[in-house]
Amino acid sequence: MGWIYVLMTISFTAIGQLLFKWHLNQVGPMPSTPGGVLVFLIQQLFSAPIILGFFSAFVAALSWMAALTKFQLNFIYPFMSLCFPLTMILSGFLLGEELNLSKIVGTAVVLLGLFILTR
């Protein structure tokens, strides 16, 4: 069951980031004045995708707490690096963000590093 918690942490972390970015793509650019930035960000707090993104982060945190009861931190923490490739790939497919060769190679290096760390 411990690996389910790790998978849930990674998945809900990525989902939250995708929800944030999707919504912020819809509302347009952030103002450049300090007061405008604060008002803009506070307004976003009341939108459904942002609320769901925070809820997703909360579920990820709860899952992480559960995972920590099953594994040593120095063993499972490197698995958090899987959030990066999952979010990158999903942002390419779901948000239309650029996926180029250098990002794919960089992701492969991260995954190779994770493999080495867990041996």
C-alpha positions in Angstrom: 0.0 0.0 0.0 3.0 2.3 0.6 3.7 2.7 -3.2 0.0 3.7 -3.8 0.6 6.6 -1.4 3.7 7.6 -3.3 1.9 7.4 -6.6 -1.0 9.4 -5.3 1.4 12.1 -4.1 3.1 12.4 -7.5 -0.3 12.3 -9.3 -2.1 14.8 -7.2 0.9 17.1 -7.2 1.0 17.1 -11.0 -2.8 17.5 -11.3 -2.7 20.5 -9.0 0.0 22.2 -11.1 -1.9 21.5 -14.3 -5.1 23.0 -12.9 -3.3 26.1 -11.8 -1.6 26.6 -15.2 -4.8 25.8 -17.2 -6.8 28.4 -15.2 -4.1 31.1 -15.4 -3.8 30.6 -19.2 -7.6 31.3 -19.3 -7.5 34.6 -17.3 -4.6 36.2 -19.2 -1.4 38.0 -18.0 -0.9 39.2 -14.5 -0.7 43.0 -14.0 2.7 44.5 -13.6 2.0 46.9 -10.7 2.6 45.5 -7.2 -1.0 46.3 -6.1 -2.3 44.8 -9.3 -0.4 41.6 -8.8 -1.8 41.2 -5.3 -5.4 41.9 -6.4 -5.0 39.5 -9.4 -3.7 36.7 -7.3 -6.4 37.1 -4.6 -9.1 37.1 -7.2 -7.8 33.8 -8.6 -8.2 32.2 -5.2 -11.9 32.1 -5.6 -12.0 30.3 -9.0 -13.0 26.6 -9.1 -9.8 25.3 -10.8 -7.5 27.1 -8.3 -9.6 25.7 -5.4 -9.4 22.2 -6.9 -5.6 22.7 -7.4 -5.2 23.5 -3.7 -7.4 20.6 -2.8 -5.2 18.4 -5.0 -2.1 19.7 -3.2 -3.8 18.9 0.1 -4.5 15.3 -1.0 -0.9 15.0 -2.2 0.3 16.2 1.2 -1.9 13.7 3.0 -0.7 10.9 0.7 2.9 11.9 1.3 2.3 11.7 5.1 1.0 8.2 4.7 3.9 7.3 2.4 6.3 8.5 5.1 4.9 6.0 7.5 5.9 3.2 5.1 9.3 4.2 3.8 12.5 5.9 4.9 12.5 9.5 3.7 15.9 9.2 2.0 14.6 6.3 0.0 11.3 7.7 -1.2 12.1 11.5 -1.5 13.9 11.0 -4.9 10.6 9.6 -6.3 9.2 13.2 -6.0 11.4 13.9 -9.0 8.8 12.0 -11.0 6.5 15.0 -10.6 8.6 16.9 -13.1 8.4 14.5 -16.1 4.8 13.7 -15.4 3.8 17.4 -15.3 6.0 18.2 -18.3 4.5 15.4 -20.5 0.9 16.2 -19.4 1.4 19.9 -20.0 2.5 19.1 -23.5 -0.5 17.0 -24.2 -3.2 18.8 -22.2 -2.0 22.5 -22.4 -0.2 22.4 -25.7 3.1 23.4 -24.2 6.3 22.8 -26.1 7.9 19.3 -25.7 11.3 19.4 -27.5 14.3 17.1 -27.6 16.2 18.9 -24.9 13.3 18.6 -22.5 13.0 14.9 -23.3 16.7 14.3 -22.9 16.7 16.2 -19.6 13.8 14.1 -18.4 15.6 11.0 -19.3 18.6 12.2 -17.2 16.3 12.8 -14.2 14.8 9.3 -14.6 18.3 7.8 -14.9 19.3 9.6 -11.7 16.3 8.3 -9.9 17.1 4.7 -11.1 20.7 5.1 -9.8 19.5 6.6 -6.4 17.2 3.7 -5.7 19.8 1.0 -6.3 
